[in-house]
Amino acid sequence: MKGKVLILSLLVGITFAGEGSDWSYHGENGPEHWGDLKPGYIMCKIGKNQSPVDIKRVVEAELKELEIHYKPGAYAVKNLGKTVKVFYESGSYVVIDGIKFELKQFHFHSPSEHTINGKHYPFEVHLVHADEDGNLAVIGILFKEGKENPVIKEIWKHVPSEPGKEAKLPEKINAYDLLPKDKKYYRYSGSLTTPPCTEGVRWIVMVHKAELSKEQIEKFRKLTGGDTNRPVQPLNARVILIQD
């Protein structure tokens, strides 16, 4: 029982990473200093399998279709100052490597954290999942500027303007509606993109882009005070796979 409690405690800390007030995207507590801020953040400095990455060296592989089992479950939104986080109730999951990963929350970055051949996109969504042992899988969706996104529109209507504040969503939102129609994806092994930069994260990055409007991007950037992306990290010996 103690082991289960410990795993749950670690999972809560990892899944909700991003809420700490001791790091920033700018200045003396910015990404280049994360690994020195405290011992628990050391992987941000010495890790060899860090995220995000520039997706350019890819290898075609026979990757299985994603098994996505989402239902409407987004029930609350919180302004964290550094991002906006949407809480998700249990019951929605993906299956990766035969393992069930439950969707816990999703949040946003601008500009994108992952780049494609060195190119940033204006916005990225991270859908954060965990299995029963606390292992993480994140689906990243890159967004290009275009037409208004109805899911983002609904979230933006209710996100508090004051950092630290949380609000209930009047109707539960289905995260599936954020995904592009074509579910082709890249895959690699990486880390959390915020302290403590924990490695061993299964990363799925969608190949095709979703859309949101210029006004929706600007609202998020105003809420979070500008850029909220960690710079891309060295790929080192890793290989990025793409569905053939």
ROSE-4610 file (N, C-alpha, C; in Angstrom, 1 decimal, always signed):
// ROSE-4610
residu = [M/M/M/K/K/K/G/G/G/K/K/K/V/V/V/L/L/L/I/I/I/L/L/L/S/S/S/L/L/L/L/L/L/V/V/V/G/G/G/I/I/I/T/T/T/F/F/F/A/A/A/G/G/G/E/E/E/G/G/G/S/S/S/D/D/D/W/W/W/S/S/S/Y/Y/Y/H/H/H/G/G/G/E/E/E/N/N/N/G/G/G/P/P/P/E/E/E/H/H/H/W/W/W/G/G/G/D/D/D/L/L/L/K/K/K/P/P/P/G/G/G/Y/Y/Y/I/I/I/M/M/M/C/C/C/K/K/K/I/I/I/G/G/G/K/K/K/N/N/N/Q/Q/Q/S/S/S/P/P/P/V/V/V/D/D/D/I/I/I/K/K/K/R/R/R/V/V/V/V/V/V/E/E/E/A/A/A/E/E/E/L/L/L/K/K/K/E/E/E/L/L/L/E/E/E/I/I/I/H/H/H/Y/Y/Y/K/K/K/P/P/P/G/G/G/A/A/A/Y/Y/Y/A/A/A/V/V/V/K/K/K/N/N/N/L/L/L/G/G/G/K/K/K/T/T/T/V/V/V/K/K/K/V/V/V/F/F/F/Y/Y/Y/E/E/E/S/S/S/G/G/G/S/S/S/Y/Y/Y/V/V/V/V/V/V/I/I/I/D/D/D/G/G/G/I/I/I/K/K/K/F/F/F/E/E/E/L/L/L/K/K/K/Q/Q/Q/F/F/F/H/H/H/F/F/F/H/H/H/S/S/S/P/P/P/S/S/S/E/E/E/H/H/H/T/T/T/I/I/I/N/N/N/G/G/G/K/K/K/H/H/H/Y/Y/Y/P/P/P/F/F/F/E/E/E/V/V/V/H/H/H/L/L/L/V/V/V/H/H/H/A/A/A/D/D/D/E/E/E/D/D/D/G/G/G/N/N/N/L/L/L/A/A/A/V/V/V/I/I/I/G/G/G/I/I/I/L/L/L/F/F/F/K/K/K/E/E/E/G/G/G/K/K/K/E/E/E/N/N/N/P/P/P/V/V/V/I/I/I/K/K/K/E/E/E/I/I/I/W/W/W/K/K/K/H/H/H/V/V/V/P/P/P/S/S/S/E/E/E/P/P/P/G/G/G/K/K/K/E/E/E/A/A/A/K/K/K/L/L/L/P/P/P/E/E/E/K/K/K/I/I/I/N/N/N/A/A/A/Y/Y/Y/D/D/D/L/L/L/L/L/L/P/P/P/K/K/K/D/D/D/K/K/K/K/K/K/Y/Y/Y/Y/Y/Y/R/R/R/Y/Y/Y/S/S/S/G/G/G/S/S/S/L/L/L/T/T/T/T/T/T/P/P/P/P/P/P/C/C/C/T/T/T/E/E/E/G/G/G/V/V/V/R/R/R/W/W/W/I/I/I/V/V/V/M/M/M/V/V/V/H/H/H/K/K/K/A/A/A/E/E/E/L/L/L/S/S/S/K/K/K/E/E/E/Q/Q/Q/I/I/I/E/E/E/K/K/K/F/F/F/R/R/R/K/K/K/L/L/L/T/T/T/G/G/G/G/G/G/D/D/D/T/T/T/N/N/N/R/R/R/P/P/P/V/V/V/Q/Q/Q/P/P/P/L/L/L/N/N/N/A/A/A/R/R/R/V/V/V/I/I/I/L/L/L/I/I/I/Q/Q/Q/D/D/D]
num = [1/1/1/2/2/2/3/3/3/4/4/4/5/5/5/6/6/6/7/7/7/8/8/8/9/9/9/10/10/10/11/11/11/12/12/12/13/13/13/14/14/14/15/15/15/16/16/16/17/17/17/18/18/18/19/19/19/20/20/20/21/21/21/22/22/22/23/23/23/24/24/24/25/25/25/26/26/26/27/27/27/28/28/28/29/29/29/30/30/30/31/31/31/32/32/32/33/33/33/34/34/34/35/35/35/36/36/36/37/37/37/38/38/38/39/39/39/40/40/40/41/41/41/42/42/42/43/43/43/44/44/44/45/45/45/46/46/46/47/47/47/48/48/48/49/49/49/50/50/50/51/51/51/52/52/52/53/53/53/54/54/54/55/55/55/56/56/56/57/57/57/58/58/58/59/59/59/60/60/60/61/61/61/62/62/62/63/63/63/64/64/64/65/65/65/66/66/66/67/67/67/68/68/68/69/69/69/70/70/70/71/71/71/72/72/72/73/73/73/74/74/74/75/75/75/76/76/76/77/77/77/78/78/78/79/79/79/80/80/80/81/81/81/82/82/82/83/83/83/84/84/84/85/85/85/86/86/86/87/87/87/88/88/88/89/89/89/90/90/90/91/91/91/92/92/92/93/93/93/94/94/94/95/95/95/96/96/96/97/97/97/98/98/98/99/99/99/100/100/100/101/101/101/102/102/102/103/103/103/104/104/104/105/105/105/106/106/106/107/107/107/108/108/108/109/109/109/110/110/110/111/111/111/112/112/112/113/113/113/114/114/114/115/115/115/116/116/116/117/117/117/118/118/118/119/119/119/120/120/120/121/121/121/122/122/122/123/123/123/124/124/124/125/125/125/126/126/126/127/127/127/128/128/128/129/129/129/130/130/130/131/131/131/132/132/132/133/133/133/134/134/134/135/135/135/136/136/136/137/137/137/138/138/138/139/139/139/140/140/140/141/141/141/142/142/142/143/143/143/144/144/144/145/145/145/146/146/146/147/147/147/148/148/148/149/149/149/150/150/150/151/151/151/152/152/152/153/153/153/154/154/154/155/155/155/156/156/156/157/157/157/158/158/158/159/159/159/160/160/160/161/161/161/162/162/162/163/163/163/164/164/164/165/165/165/166/166/166/167/167/167/168/168/168/169/169/169/170/170/170/171/171/171/172/172/172/173/173/173/174/174/174/175/175/175/176/176/176/177/177/177/178/178/178/179/179/179/180/180/180/181/181/181/182/182/182/183/183/183/184/184/184/185/185/185/186/186/186/187/187/187/188/188/188/189/189/189/190/190/190/191/191/191/192/192/192/193/193/193/194/194/194/195/195/195/196/196/196/197/197/197/198/198/198/199/199/199/200/200/200/201/201/201/202/202/202/203/203/203/204/204/204/205/205/205/206/206/206/207/207/207/208/208/208/209/209/209/210/210/210/211/211/211/212/212/212/213/213/213/214/214/214/215/215/215/216/216/216/217/217/217/218/218/218/219/219/219/220/220/220/221/221/221/222/222/222/223/223/223/224/224/224/225/225/225/226/226/226/227/227/227/228/228/228/229/229/229/230/230/230/231/231/231/232/232/232/233/233/233/234/234/234/235/235/235/236/236/236/237/237/237/238/238/238/239/239/239/240/240/240/241/241/241/242/242/242/243/243/243/244/244/244]
x = [+0.8/+0.0/+0.9/+2.0/+2.9/+3.5/+3.8/+4.3/+3.4/+2.1/+1.1/+0.9/+1.0/+0.9/+2.0/+3.3/+4.4/+4.4/+3.9/+3.8/+2.8/+1.7/+0.6/+1.2/+2.0/+2.5/+3.5/+4.3/+5.3/+4.5/+3.4/+2.6/+2.0/+1.5/+0.8/+1.9/+3.1/+4.1/+4.6/+4.7/+5.2/+4.1/+2.9/+1.9/+1.5/+1.6/+1.2/+2.5/+3.6/+4.8/+4.4/+5.0/+4.7/+4.0/+3.7/+3.1/+4.1/+5.3/+6.3/+6.6/+6.8/+7.1/+8.6/+9.4/+10.9/+11.6/+10.9/+11.5/+10.7/+11.3/+10.6/+11.1/+10.5/+10.9/+11.8/+12.0/+12.8/+13.8/+14.9/+15.7/+16.6/+16.9/+17.8/+17.3/+16.0/+15.4/+14.9/+15.5/+15.1/+15.6/+15.3/+15.7/+17.1/+18.0/+19.4/+19.9/+19.1/+19.5/+18.7/+17.7/+16.8/+17.6/+18.6/+19.4/+20.1/+20.3/+21.1/+20.2/+18.9/+18.0/+17.8/+17.8/+17.7/+18.1/+18.5/+18.9/+17.9/+16.6/+15.6/+15.5/+16.1/+16.0/+17.3/+18.1/+19.4/+19.3/+18.3/+18.1/+18.0/+17.5/+17.4/+18.8/+19.8/+21.2/+22.0/+21.8/+22.7/+22.0/+20.7/+19.9/+20.4/+20.4/+20.8/+19.6/+18.4/+17.2/+16.1/+16.5/+15.6/+14.6/+13.6/+12.6/+12.4/+12.0/+11.6/+12.8/+12.6/+13.6/+13.2/+14.2/+13.9/+13.7/+12.6/+12.2/+12.7/+13.9/+14.4/+15.1/+15.6/+16.3/+15.3/+14.5/+13.5/+13.7/+13.2/+13.3/+11.8/+11.5/+10.2/+10.1/+9.0/+8.8/+7.4/+7.2/+5.8/+5.2/+4.8/+4.2/+2.7/+2.2/+0.7/-0.1/-1.3/-2.2/-2.5/-2.6/-2.9/-4.3/-4.3/-5.6/-6.0/-6.9/-7.3/-8.8/-9.0/-10.3/-10.6/-11.0/-11.3/-12.8/-13.3/-14.7/-14.7/-15.7/-15.7/-15.4/-14.3/-13.9/-13.2/-12.9/-12.2/-13.3/-13.0/-14.0/-13.6/-12.3/-11.8/-10.6/-10.4/-9.3/-8.6/-7.2/-6.5/-5.4/-5.3/-4.3/-3.1/-2.0/-0.8/+0.2/-0.1/+0.8/+1.8/+2.4/+3.3/+2.6/+1.4/+0.6/-0.8/-1.7/-3.1/-3.2/-3.7/-3.9/-5.4/-5.7/-7.1/-7.1/-7.9/-8.0/-9.0/-8.6/-9.5/-9.9/-11.1/-11.6/-11.2/-11.2/-10.7/-11.7/-11.1/-11.9/-11.5/-10.6/-10.1/-8.7/-8.3/-7.0/-6.5/-5.2/-4.6/-3.9/-3.7/-3.0/-1.7/-0.5/+0.8/+1.6/+2.2/+3.0/+2.2/+0.9/+0.0/-0.3/+0.1/-0.1/-1.2/-2.1/-3.1/-2.6/-2.6/-2.2/-3.4/-3.7/-4.9/-4.6/-5.5/-5.3/-5.6/-4.6/-4.7/-5.0/-4.4/-4.5/-4.0/-4.3/-3.6/-3.3/-2.2/-1.8/-1.2/-0.7/-0.4/+1.0/+1.6/+2.9/+2.8/+3.4/+3.6/+4.9/+5.7/+5.5/+5.7/+5.6/+5.7/+7.1/+7.1/+8.3/+9.1/+8.4/+9.0/+9.1/+10.1/+10.2/+10.4/+10.0/+10.1/+11.1/+12.3/+13.4/+13.7/+13.7/+14.1/+13.0/+11.8/+10.7/+9.8/+9.6/+8.6/+7.2/+6.2/+4.8/+4.4/+3.3/+2.9/+2.3/+2.0/+1.2/+1.4/+1.4/+1.5/+0.7/+0.0/-0.8/-0.1/+0.0/+0.5/-0.6/-1.0/-1.9/-1.2/-1.2/-0.4/-1.1/-0.5/-1.1/-0.2/-0.7/+0.1/-0.5/+0.3/-0.2/-0.3/-0.7/-0.9/+0.3/+1.5/+2.8/+3.4/+2.8/+3.3/+4.2/+4.3/+5.0/+4.2/+4.9/+4.2/+4.2/+3.2/+3.1/+2.5/+3.1/+2.5/+2.3/+1.1/+0.8/+1.0/+1.8/+2.0/+1.3/+0.6/-0.1/+0.4/+1.0/+1.4/+0.3/+0.2/-0.9/-0.3/-0.9/-0.6/-1.7/-1.3/-2.3/-3.3/-4.6/-5.6/-7.0/-7.9/-9.3/-9.4/-10.4/-10.7/-10.9/-10.3/-10.5/-11.6/-12.7/-13.8/-13.5/-12.6/-12.3/-11.5/-10.5/-9.8/-10.7/-11.6/-12.6/-13.3/-13.8/-14.6/-13.7/-12.5/-11.6/-11.2/-10.9/-10.5/-11.6/-12.9/-14.0/-14.0/-13.4/-13.6/-12.3/-11.1/-9.8/-9.8/-9.4/-9.3/-8.2/-8.3/-7.3/-6.2/-6.5/-5.5/-4.7/-3.4/-2.6/-3.0/-3.0/-3.4/-4.8/-5.7/-7.1/-7.6/-8.6/-9.2/-10.7/-11.2/-12.6/-13.2/-14.4/-15.1/-15.6/-15.5/-16.1/-17.5/-18.4/-19.9/-20.3/-19.5/-19.8/-18.4/-18.4/-17.2/-16.7/-15.4/-14.9/-14.1/-14.2/-13.5/-12.2/-11.1/-9.7/-9.5/-10.3/-10.2/-10.4/-11.2/-11.5/-10.3/-9.3/-8.1/-7.2/-7.3/-6.4/-6.7/-5.7/-5.9/-6.7/-7.3/-8.1/-7.2/-6.1/-5.1/-4.2/-4.2/-3.5/-2.0/-1.5/-0.1/+0.8/+1.9/+2.7/+4.1/+4.9/+6.3/+6.4/+7.4/+7.6/+9.1/+9.3/+10.7/+10.6/+11.7/+11.8/+12.4/+11.7/+12.2/+11.9/+11.6/+11.4/+10.2/+9.9/+9.1/+9.8/+9.1/+9.7/+9.8/+9.4/+9.5/+10.2/+10.7/+11.3/+10.3/+10.7/+12.1/+12.7/+12.1/+12.7/+12.9/+12.0/+12.0/+12.1/+13.0/+13.1/+12.3/+12.3/+11.5/+10.1/+9.8/+8.5/+8.4/+7.3/+7.0/+6.3/+7.0/+6.5/+5.9/+4.7/+4.0/+3.7/+4.2/+4.0/+3.3/+2.1/+1.3/+2.0/+2.0/+2.6/+1.8/+0.5/-0.3/-0.7/-0.9/-1.1/-2.6/-2.9/-4.3/-4.2/-5.3/-5.4/-6.0/-5.6/-6.3/-6.0/-6.8/-6.7/-5.6/-5.2/-4.2/-4.7/-6.0/-6.5/-6.4/-6.6/-6.5/-5.1/-4.2/-2.7/-2.4/-2.8/-2.5/-3.1/-4.3/-4.9/-4.0/-3.6/-2.8/-1.4/-0.8/+0.5/+0.3/-0.8/-1.1/-1.2/-1.9/-2.2/-0.9/+0.1/+1.3/+2.5/+2.4/+3.5/+4.6/+4.2/+5.2/+5.5/+6.8/+7.2/+7.1/+6.6/+6.5/+7.0/+8.2/+8.7/+10.1/+10.5/+11.8/+12.6/+13.8/+14.5/+14.7/+14.8/+15.0/+16.3/+16.3/+17.4/+18.2/+19.5/+20.2/+19.5/+19.5/+18.9/+19.8/+21.1/+22.1/+22.0/+21.9/+21.9/+20.5/+19.5/+18.1/+17.7/+16.7/+16.1/+14.7/+14.2/+12.8/+12.2/+11.1/+10.4/+9.2/+8.8/+7.6/+6.8/+5.5/+4.7/+4.9/+5.2/+5.4/+4.0]
y = [-1.2/+0.0/+1.3/+1.2/+2.4/+2.7/+1.6/+1.8/+2.5/+2.1/+2.7/+4.2/+4.5/+5.9/+6.7/+6.1/+6.8/+7.1/+6.1/+6.3/+7.4/+7.4/+8.4/+9.8/+9.9/+11.2/+11.7/+10.8/+11.1/+11.5/+10.8/+11.1/+12.4/+12.8/+14.1/+15.2/+15.0/+16.0/+16.2/+15.0/+15.1/+15.6/+15.0/+15.4/+16.8/+17.4/+18.8/+19.7/+19.2/+20.1/+21.3/+22.4/+23.7/+24.7/+24.2/+25.1/+25.7/+25.3/+25.9/+27.3/+28.1/+29.5/+29.8/+28.7/+29.0/+28.9/+28.8/+28.8/+29.7/+30.0/+31.0/+30.6/+31.3/+31.2/+32.3/+33.2/+34.4/+34.7/+35.4/+36.0/+35.0/+35.3/+34.5/+33.2/+33.0/+31.6/+31.0/+31.4/+30.9/+29.5/+29.0/+27.6/+27.3/+28.2/+27.9/+27.7/+28.2/+28.1/+27.0/+26.4/+25.5/+24.4/+23.8/+22.7/+23.2/+24.5/+25.0/+25.5/+25.5/+26.2/+25.3/+24.0/+23.1/+21.7/+20.8/+19.5/+18.7/+18.9/+18.1/+18.4/+19.5/+19.9/+19.6/+18.8/+18.5/+17.9/+17.1/+16.5/+17.6/+18.8/+19.9/+20.2/+19.9/+20.3/+19.1/+17.9/+16.8/+15.8/+15.9/+14.8/+14.7/+13.5/+13.3/+13.0/+12.9/+12.6/+13.6/+14.9/+16.0/+16.4/+17.1/+17.6/+19.1/+19.9/+19.5/+19.3/+18.8/+18.6/+19.2/+19.4/+19.8/+18.5/+18.4/+17.2/+17.3/+16.7/+16.8/+15.5/+14.7/+13.5/+12.4/+12.0/+11.0/+9.7/+8.6/+7.3/+6.7/+6.3/+5.7/+4.4/+4.1/+2.9/+2.4/+1.1/+0.5/+0.8/+2.0/+2.4/+2.1/+1.6/+1.3/+2.6/+2.4/+3.6/+3.9/+5.1/+5.5/+5.0/+4.4/+4.0/+5.0/+5.9/+7.1/+6.8/+6.8/+6.6/+7.8/+8.9/+10.1/+10.3/+10.8/+11.3/+12.7/+13.4/+14.8/+14.7/+15.4/+15.2/+16.4/+17.4/+18.6/+19.4/+19.6/+20.2/+21.5/+21.9/+23.1/+23.6/+24.9/+25.6/+26.5/+26.5/+27.3/+28.1/+29.4/+30.2/+30.1/+29.5/+29.3/+30.4/+31.4/+32.5/+32.1/+30.9/+30.5/+29.7/+29.2/+28.5/+28.5/+27.9/+27.7/+26.1/+25.6/+24.2/+23.8/+22.7/+22.2/+20.9/+20.7/+19.5/+18.5/+17.2/+16.2/+15.1/+14.7/+13.7/+12.3/+11.3/+10.0/+9.3/+8.4/+7.6/+7.8/+8.7/+8.9/+8.5/+7.8/+7.2/+6.9/+6.7/+6.2/+4.9/+4.1/+2.8/+2.9/+2.9/+3.0/+1.8/+1.0/-0.1/-1.1/-1.2/-2.1/-1.7/-0.4/+0.1/+1.2/+1.2/+2.2/+3.4/+4.6/+5.8/+6.7/+7.1/+7.9/+9.4/+10.1/+11.6/+12.3/+13.1/+13.7/+15.2/+15.9/+17.3/+17.7/+18.9/+19.4/+20.9/+21.4/+22.8/+23.2/+24.5/+25.2/+25.9/+26.0/+26.8/+27.7/+28.8/+29.7/+30.4/+30.4/+29.6/+28.1/+27.2/+25.8/+25.5/+24.4/+23.9/+23.0/+22.1/+21.3/+22.2/+21.9/+22.6/+21.5/+21.9/+21.0/+21.6/+20.9/+21.4/+22.9/+23.1/+24.4/+25.4/+25.1/+26.1/+25.9/+27.1/+27.1/+27.4/+26.8/+27.2/+28.1/+28.8/+29.8/+29.2/+27.9/+27.4/+25.9/+25.3/+23.9/+23.5/+22.4/+21.8/+20.5/+20.3/+19.0/+18.3/+17.1/+16.2/+15.3/+15.4/+14.7/+13.4/+12.2/+11.0/+10.2/+9.4/+8.5/+7.2/+6.1/+4.8/+4.6/+3.4/+3.1/+3.1/+3.0/+3.1/+4.5/+5.4/+6.8/+7.1/+6.2/+6.5/+7.4/+8.3/+9.4/+9.2/+9.7/+9.8/+11.1/+11.9/+13.2/+13.2/+13.7/+14.0/+15.5/+15.8/+17.2/+17.5/+18.6/+19.1/+20.5/+20.6/+21.9/+22.6/+23.9/+24.7/+25.8/+26.0/+27.1/+28.2/+29.4/+30.5/+30.3/+30.4/+30.2/+30.6/+29.7/+30.0/+29.8/+30.4/+30.3/+28.8/+28.4/+27.0/+27.0/+26.2/+26.2/+25.7/+24.7/+24.2/+25.3/+25.9/+26.9/+28.1/+28.4/+29.5/+29.3/+28.1/+27.8/+27.9/+27.4/+27.5/+28.9/+29.7/+31.1/+31.9/+31.5/+32.2/+32.2/+31.1/+30.8/+30.9/+31.1/+31.1/+32.4/+32.3/+33.5/+34.4/+35.7/+36.6/+36.7/+36.3/+36.4/+35.1/+35.1/+33.9/+33.3/+31.9/+31.2/+30.9/+31.5/+31.3/+30.2/+29.5/+28.4/+28.6/+28.1/+28.2/+26.9/+26.6/+25.4/+25.7/+24.7/+24.8/+24.4/+25.2/+24.9/+23.6/+23.3/+22.0/+21.3/+20.0/+19.3/+19.2/+19.4/+19.5/+18.2/+17.8/+16.6/+16.9/+16.5/+16.8/+16.2/+15.2/+14.6/+15.7/+16.7/+17.7/+18.7/+18.6/+19.4/+18.7/+17.4/+16.7/+16.9/+16.9/+17.0/+15.8/+15.9/+14.8/+13.6/+13.9/+12.8/+12.6/+11.4/+11.1/+10.6/+10.8/+10.3/+11.1/+10.4/+11.0/+10.6/+11.5/+11.2/+10.6/+9.9/+9.3/+9.3/+9.7/+9.6/+9.5/+9.2/+9.2/+10.5/+11.1/+12.4/+12.7/+13.9/+14.3/+15.3/+15.7/+16.8/+18.1/+19.0/+20.2/+21.4/+21.1/+22.0/+21.3/+22.0/+21.3/+20.4/+19.2/+18.7/+18.1/+18.2/+17.7/+16.2/+15.5/+14.0/+13.3/+12.4/+11.6/+10.4/+9.7/+8.4/+8.7/+9.9/+10.3/+9.8/+9.1/+8.7/+9.9/+10.4/+11.5/+11.1/+11.6/+11.5/+12.9/+13.3/+14.6/+14.4/+15.0/+14.9/+15.5/+14.8/+15.3/+16.5/+16.3/+17.4/+18.4/+19.6/+20.8/+21.1/+21.6/+22.1/+23.6/+24.3/+25.7/+26.5/+27.7/+28.6/+30.0/+31.0/+32.3/+33.2/+34.2/+35.1/+35.7/+36.0/+36.6/+35.6/+34.4/+33.3/+33.2/+33.2/+33.2/+34.4/+35.6/+36.8/+36.8/+36.3/+36.2/+35.4/+34.2/+33.4/+34.0/+34.7/+35.3/+36.5/+37.2/+38.2/+37.7/+36.6/+35.9/+35.5/+35.0/+34.4/+35.3/+36.4/+37.4/+37.2/+36.5/+36.3/+34.9/+34.6/+33.3/+32.3/+31.1/+30.1/+28.8/+28.8/+27.6/+27.4/+26.1/+25.8/+25.6/+26.1/+25.9/+24.4/+24.1/+22.7/+22.2/+20.9/+20.2/+19.3/+19.0/+18.1/+16.7/+16.2/+14.9/+13.8/+14.1/+13.1/+11.8/+10.6/+9.4/+8.9/+9.7/+9.3/+9.3/+8.5/+8.5/+8.9/+9.8/+10.1/+9.3/+8.6/+7.7/+8.4/+8.0/+8.6/+7.4/+7.4/+6.4/+6.3/+5.1/+5.1/+5.0]
z = [+0.0/+0.0/+0.0/+0.8/+0.9/-0.5/-1.2/-2.6/-3.5/-3.4/-4.3/-3.9/-2.6/-2.2/-2.7/-2.6/-3.1/-4.6/-5.4/-6.8/-7.1/-6.4/-6.6/-6.3/-5.2/-4.8/-5.9/-6.4/-7.5/-8.7/-9.0/-10.2/-10.1/-9.0/-8.8/-9.0/-8.5/-8.6/-10.1/-10.8/-12.1/-13.1/-12.9/-13.9/-13.8/-12.6/-12.5/-12.5/-13.0/-13.1/-13.9/-13.6/-14.3/-13.3/-12.1/-11.2/-10.2/-10.3/-9.3/-9.6/-8.5/-8.6/-8.6/-8.5/-8.4/-9.7/-10.9/-12.2/-13.1/-14.2/-15.1/-16.6/-17.5/-18.9/-19.3/-18.3/-18.6/-17.4/-17.8/-16.7/-16.0/-14.7/-13.9/-13.5/-13.6/-13.3/-14.6/-15.8/-17.1/-17.4/-18.5/-18.9/-18.8/-19.1/-19.0/-17.6/-16.6/-15.2/-14.4/-15.0/-14.3/-13.5/-14.1/-13.5/-12.3/-12.1/-10.9/-9.8/-10.1/-9.1/-7.8/-8.0/-6.8/-7.2/-6.3/-6.7/-7.5/-7.2/-7.9/-9.3/-9.8/-11.2/-12.0/-11.4/-12.0/-13.4/-13.7/-15.0/-16.1/-15.7/-16.7/-17.2/-16.5/-16.8/-17.4/-16.8/-17.2/-18.0/-18.2/-18.9/-20.4/-20.9/-22.3/-23.2/-22.6/-23.4/-23.1/-23.3/-22.9/-24.0/-23.6/-24.6/-24.3/-25.3/-26.7/-27.6/-28.8/-29.8/-31.1/-32.0/-33.4/-34.2/-34.8/-35.5/-37.0/-37.2/-38.6/-39.0/-38.1/-38.4/-38.1/-39.0/-38.8/-39.6/-39.0/-39.6/-39.8/-41.0/-41.1/-40.4/-39.8/-39.0/-39.1/-38.8/-38.8/-37.4/-37.2/-35.9/-36.0/-34.9/-34.8/-34.8/-35.3/-35.2/-33.7/-33.4/-32.0/-31.6/-30.5/-29.9/-28.9/-29.4/-28.6/-28.1/-26.8/-26.3/-25.3/-25.9/-25.2/-25.1/-24.0/-23.9/-23.3/-23.4/-22.8/-21.3/-20.9/-19.5/-18.9/-19.8/-19.3/-18.5/-17.2/-16.3/-15.6/-15.7/-15.0/-15.7/-15.6/-16.2/-15.2/-15.2/-14.2/-14.9/-14.6/-15.1/-14.1/-14.7/-13.9/-14.0/-14.8/-15.0/-16.2/-16.1/-17.1/-18.2/-17.9/-18.9/-18.4/-19.2/-18.8/-18.8/-17.7/-17.6/-17.5/-18.2/-18.2/-17.5/-16.5/-15.7/-16.4/-16.3/-17.0/-16.0/-16.0/-15.2/-15.7/-14.9/-15.3/-16.3/-17.1/-18.0/-19.5/-19.8/-21.1/-21.2/-22.2/-22.3/-23.7/-23.8/-25.1/-24.7/-25.7/-25.6/-26.4/-25.7/-26.4/-25.9/-26.8/-26.5/-25.7/-25.9/-25.2/-23.8/-23.4/-22.1/-22.1/-21.1/-21.0/-20.3/-20.9/-20.3/-20.2/-19.0/-18.8/-18.9/-19.6/-19.8/-18.4/-18.0/-16.7/-16.9/-17.8/-18.0/-19.4/-19.8/-21.0/-20.8/-21.4/-21.3/-22.5/-22.5/-23.8/-23.7/-24.9/-25.0/-26.2/-26.2/-27.3/-27.3/-28.3/-29.5/-29.2/-30.2/-30.0/-29.4/-28.6/-28.0/-29.0/-29.6/-30.7/-32.0/-32.7/-34.0/-35.1/-36.3/-37.5/-38.4/-38.6/-39.4/-39.0/-37.7/-37.2/-37.1/-37.6/-37.6/-36.4/-35.7/-34.7/-35.3/-34.6/-34.9/-33.8/-33.9/-32.9/-31.6/-31.6/-30.5/-30.4/-29.2/-29.1/-27.8/-28.0/-26.9/-26.5/-25.1/-24.6/-23.8/-24.3/-23.6/-22.8/-21.4/-20.5/-20.0/-20.2/-19.7/-18.8/-18.0/-17.1/-17.0/-16.9/-16.6/-15.1/-14.7/-13.3/-12.4/-13.1/-12.4/-12.4/-13.0/-13.0/-14.2/-15.1/-16.4/-17.2/-17.9/-18.7/-20.2/-20.8/-22.3/-22.6/-23.5/-23.8/-25.3/-25.7/-27.1/-27.4/-28.3/-28.6/-30.0/-30.0/-31.2/-31.5/-32.7/-33.2/-33.9/-33.7/-34.3/-35.2/-36.3/-37.2/-37.1/-37.5/-37.4/-38.6/-38.3/-39.3/-38.7/-38.9/-38.5/-36.9/-36.4/-34.9/-34.5/-33.4/-32.9/-31.9/-32.2/-31.3/-29.9/-29.7/-28.4/-27.6/-28.2/-27.6/-27.2/-28.1/-27.9/-26.6/-26.4/-25.2/-23.9/-24.0/-22.8/-22.5/-23.6/-23.3/-22.7/-23.0/-22.4/-20.9/-20.3/-18.9/-18.1/-18.9/-18.1/-17.3/-16.0/-15.2/-15.7/-15.6/-16.0/-15.0/-13.7/-12.6/-12.4/-12.4/-12.2/-10.8/-10.8/-9.6/-9.4/-10.3/-10.1/-11.0/-10.6/-11.3/-11.5/-12.6/-12.9/-13.5/-13.1/-13.7/-15.1/-15.9/-17.3/-17.2/-17.8/-17.7/-18.4/-19.4/-20.1/-20.3/-20.1/-20.3/-21.8/-22.0/-23.3/-23.6/-24.9/-25.3/-26.0/-25.4/-25.9/-27.3/-27.6/-29.0/-30.1/-29.8/-30.8/-31.0/-30.2/-30.4/-31.5/-31.7/-32.5/-34.0/-34.9/-36.3/-36.8/-37.9/-38.5/-38.8/-39.4/-39.7/-38.5/-38.0/-36.7/-36.9/-38.1/-38.3/-37.3/-36.8/-35.7/-35.8/-35.1/-34.8/-33.4/-33.1/-31.8/-31.4/-30.1/-29.6/-28.1/-27.4/-26.0/-25.5/-24.5/-24.1/-22.6/-22.3/-20.9/-20.8/-19.5/-19.3/-19.8/-20.3/-20.8/-19.8/-18.6/-17.4/-16.3/-15.3/-14.2/-13.5/-13.1/-12.9/-14.2/-15.3/-16.6/-16.5/-15.9/-15.7/-17.1/-17.2/-18.5/-18.5/-19.6/-19.7/-20.2/-20.7/-21.2/-22.7/-22.9/-24.3/-25.0/-26.0/-26.8/-28.1/-28.3/-29.6/-30.1/-31.2/-31.8/-33.1/-33.2/-34.4/-35.6/-36.7/-37.9/-38.5/-38.6/-39.2/-38.1/-38.6/-37.7/-37.5/-36.4/-36.1/-36.3/-36.2/-36.4/-35.2/-35.0/-34.2/-34.7/-34.2/-34.8/-34.2/-34.9/-34.4/-33.1/-32.9/-31.7/-30.5/-30.8/-29.8/-29.3/-30.2/-29.8/-29.0/-29.4/-28.7/-27.3/-27.1/-25.8/-24.9/-25.3/-24.5/-24.1/-25.1/-24.8/-23.9/-23.9/-23.0/-21.6/-21.5/-20.1/-19.5/-20.3/-19.8/-19.9/-20.5/-20.5/-21.6/-22.7/-23.7/-24.0/-24.4/-24.8/-23.6/-23.9/-22.8/-23.4/-24.0/-24.6/-24.1/-23.7/-23.4/-24.8/-24.9/-26.2/-26.5/-27.8/-28.2/-27.6/-27.3/-26.6/-27.6/-27.3/-28.2/-28.4/-29.6/-29.8/-29.3/-29.4/-29.0/-29.7/-29.1/-29.8/-30.1/-29.8/-30.1/-31.5/-31.9/-33.2/-33.1/-34.0/-34.1/-35.1/-34.8/-35.7/-36.3/-37.5/-38.1/-38.7/-38.6/-39.2/-40.7/-41.3/-42.7/-43.4]
